[in-house]
Amino acid sequence: MSRPPIPSQHEFSGAPLFQRLPKLPPLEGTDPARAPQDAFRLAIAAPLSEVLGTPLMDTFLAVAPGGKEADFKVVLPRFRLPAKVDELQDKVLSSFQPNEYVESVKKQGPAVLYTVNKSTLVSLVLSTVHALTYGEGAAIDADGQKQPSYGSNTSGRGKRIIVEFSSPNIAKPFHAGHLRSTIIGAFLANLYEANGWDVTRLNYLGDWGKQFGLLALGWRRFGDEAKLQADPVQHLFDVYVEINKLASEEGGKGEAIHDEAREFFKGMEDGKPENLVEWSRFRELSIEKYKETYARLNVHFDEYRGESKVKREQLESTMAKLRDADFTTREENGALLADLTSYKLEKAVIVRKDGTPLYLTRDIPEAEERYEQYHFDKMIYVIASQQDLHCAQLFKILELLGHPWARKEAGGLLHINFGMVQGMSTRKGTVVFLDHILNETKEQMHEVMRKNEVKYAQLEDPERTADIVGMTAIKIQDMAGKRINNYTFDWKRMFSFEGDTGPYLQYNHVRLCSMERTNAEDGLVLPKEDLDVSAMHTDQLITPEALEIVWLLAQWPDVVRTASRDHQASTVVTFCFKLTHAISSAWEKLIVKGQAKEDALVRLWLYRCAKDVLGSALRLLTITPLERM
C-alpha cells in the first residue's frame, strides 16, 4: 500500500460491530462510522443535549478529552444556562443511562466526567481500522488495488484545490527554500486528498526573463553538451555563473554582454524561433532532472507551468485593466503603482518606467487563467515568509479587479508560509544543490546501516533503503516544528535512531513488520481480508499499555482533520512520535511470542493496526514506510 489514506468512493456504513451498537443521530461534520471518537462523543452529546436543551452541535463540540480523571468531560458553564452548575450536574447524573458506548458519569468541579465502555472502545477502534484498511471500507485505486482509508474523510468531496509548491528557478540552485516548499506543499496536497478534495499539484517554474538571455550567451561560450546531458541543472548553473562573471566586469565588455542578453530575451518575447528552441531545450532538460529529484523525495506534480506560459495578450490585457483601475497611480518617471496603503499593504510597482511588467504583474493573469481552467474552490501558494507582502498584494489586487474567488471571506486564495533553513550545506561547509545534500544524506545513512551486518545482508536494495531513510531524516527534521519557525539543519541529530527523529519512526515501523513476519514463520498467521474480527478476544487488551495505543489509533481521524485546519505537518509528526512512544512502552509487557494463541493473536492484531496507522501517517507526510532496514 503506497498511498496516504484516501476516502473510499463507495458508502461505508461502519464495521459490523458499529452497525450493531446503539444508533447515533446524524450530525454534519461527523462520521462515526469512520472516526471512533465521533461515535463516543455523539453517544455522550445526544442524551446530554436533550437533558440540557442545548443544540446537538454545541453539545458535541463541548465533549472534550477528559485527561487523567476520565475519558471525556463537558464543562457546563460554557453553555451559559440559567440554572446553577450543581443543579445541572445533578440533572445530568440522575438522567444518565449506561449503554454499550458509555458506562458511567460523575461530577467534578464545573464539569461532568464520562467513562466509556473499554470493551466497546477496543473492539470498535481495531475493527474500524481493519475494515478501512483491508475490508469493505478500504479505498480502491485505479489499478483495482485496496488502499488504506482509515483516517480519511469526505468533507472536501466535490471541491477542487490547486496547490502550487516547489517552483525552482531554471539554471539556479534548487536550494533549501525550494526544499521546504516541496516538502510542505507535497504534504498539504496529500492532506487535502485525505479530506476528500480533488487536488491538482502545480509547479510554477521560474523560466522566463533576461537571465535566459545571459544563459544563452553563456552556453555559446562555456557550454559542454556532454556535461549538459549528464546533469543539466548543475551545468546550466555553472555556465550562468561564468557568464555573470564576464557581465560583471566594468567597462564596455560587461555592458555589451548585458545588451546582448536583453536582445536575446527580446527575441524570446517576440517569438523568434531559434531563441525559443534553445530556451525550450534548457527548460525541458531541467524539468527532467527535477523529476528525478522529486521522485527521490516521493513527490509528483500534475502540471508544470511557469512565467513563460503567461501569454503576451493576457499580460497586455492585465496591464490595460491596471492602468484604468482606481487604485493605481502613475509616477513621474512613468512607472505604474498599485496604491494599497489603505489596506496596510504599501505601494506595489506593477509596471516599470520602461513599460515592462514585474513578477507580481505576471502573477495576476496566471491566477486568472488557473481559475478559468480549473474553477478551483481554493488555491494555495506554498512560499517562504519573505513573500508575505507579495502574496497579500497579489490577493488584494485580484480582489480589487473584481474576482469573487479572490475575496478574503471566500477563502479561495491562501498563502502557506514558512521560515528558513539555516546551515543547510554539506558537512564541508559549502552550500550546494539539493541533490548534493540528498546524496550525502544517503551515504551517511548507508554507513550507519552497514554497522549491523546481519540486518544489512537481508536488504534487497541497500542503496534505495539508505536513500529512503535519508529522505525520512530530512523531512521529519523539517516538519517536526511549526512551519513558520526557522530551524537549523543538524547533520548529527538527523542521523540518530534514538529520540524524535525520522530514522526512529522508520525503525518502529520496521520492528512492527518484523514482528508480524517472524510470528508468521513460527505459524502464528494473522489473516488480512479474511480475518474474523468477531472471534478476536479484545477484552484481553484492556490494560494500560494497550489502551494507550488504542486511544491514539482512535485519534488518527481527528489528527487528519486538525492538520487540514492548521496546515501544520507538525500536527501529524507529533502524533507519529506519540504512537511510537506508546508502542515502545507496550513492547515488553504486551508480548506476542510464547503466549496462548488467542492472547498472541489479539496482541498481534493491535500491533498490526498500530503499524497500519503509523504507515498511513508516514505516507501522508510523503514518506515511504520501510519493512526492513
GIHUSUL-V955360 format. One line per field, one symbol per residue. ss: DSSP state (a for helix, b for strand, c for the rest). phi: phi as a letter, one per 40 degrees, with the letter a starting at -180 (. if undefined). psi: psi as a letter, one per 20 degrees, with the letter a starting at -180 (. if undefined). Layout:
ss = ???
phi = ???
psi = ???
This chain:
ss = cccccccccccccccaaaaacccccccccccccccaaaaaaaaaaaaaaaaacccaaaaaaacbbccccccbbbbaaaacccccaaaaaaaaaaaccccccbbbbbbbccbbbbbbcaaaaaaaaaaaaaacccccccbbcccccbbccccccccccccbbbbbccccbccccccaaaaaaaaaaaaaaaaaaacccbbbbbbbbbccccaaaaaaaaaaaaccaaaaaacaaaaaaaaaaaaaaaaccccaaaaaaaaaaaaaaaaaacccaaaaaaaaaaaaaaaaaaaaaaaaccccccbbbbaaaccaaaaaaaaaaaaacccbbbcccccbbbbcaaacccbbbbbcccccbcaaaaaaaaaaaaaaaacccbbbbbccaaaaaaaaaaaaaaaacccaaacaaaccbbbbccccbbcccccccccccaaaaaaaaaaaaaaaaaccaaaaaccccaaaaaaaaaaaaaaaaaacccccccbbccaaaacccccccaaaaaaaaaaaaaaaaaaaacccccccccccaaaccaaaaccaaaaaaaaaaaaaaaaaaaaaaaccaaaaaaaaaaaaaaaaaaacccccccccaaaaaaaaaaaaaaaaaaaaaaaaccccccccc
phi = .bbccbcccccbchcdcdcccdcbccadgbaccbbdcdccccccccccccccgbddcccdcccbdcgccacbabccdccfccccccccccccccccbcaccbbaaabafcbbbbbcccccdcccccccdcccbbbccccbcccgccbcbchcabcbdgbbbbbcagfcccgbdccccccccccccccccccccccgccbbcbbbccbahccccccccccccbcbdcccccadcccccdccccccccccccgcccccccccccccccccccgcdccccccccccccccccdcccccccgbbbcabbidccccdccccccccccccccbbbbccchcbbccbccbgbgbbcbbcccgccbddcccccccccccccbfccabbbcbdcccdcdcccccccccccgcdcccdccgcbabccacbcbgcaccchccbcddccccccccccdcccccbccccccccbdccccccccccccccdcccbcccccaccbdccccccbgcbcdcccdcccccccdcccccccgcbbcbccccccccccccccbdccccccdccccddcccccccccfbccdccdddccccccccccdcbccccgcddccccccccdcccccccccccccdcgbcccbaa
psi = oiqrpqqqhqqojqqhghhirpqqqqppiqmhhhohhgghhhhghghhhggikqqggggghiorqibhhrgqqoohhhilqhqqghggghgghhipoqaigphrqrqpcjrppqprohggggggghhggghigibiiqqpahjjqpqpiphrrkhjpiqpqpoprflrppjqqnahghgghgggghghggghghjjqopopponqnkqrhhhggggggghhiqogghghgngggghgggggghhggiiqqahgghhggghghgghhhghikoghghggghgggghgghgghgghhhjlqrqhpoarhhioqghgghgghghhhiqijqqprhjiqpqookhijkjappphprhjjqrrgghhhghgggggghgilqhqpponqqiijgggggggggghghijohiiqghhkhppoorqaqppknrriijppaqhhgggghgghghggghhhnhghhhiphnhggghgghgggggghhgihrphipqqpoogghhiqjqanrghgggghgghhghghghhhhjinporehjpnhiipmihijmqggghggggghhighhgggghhgikohhgggggghgghghghhigihmqgpjrqghggghghgghggggggggggghhjkpopqhq.
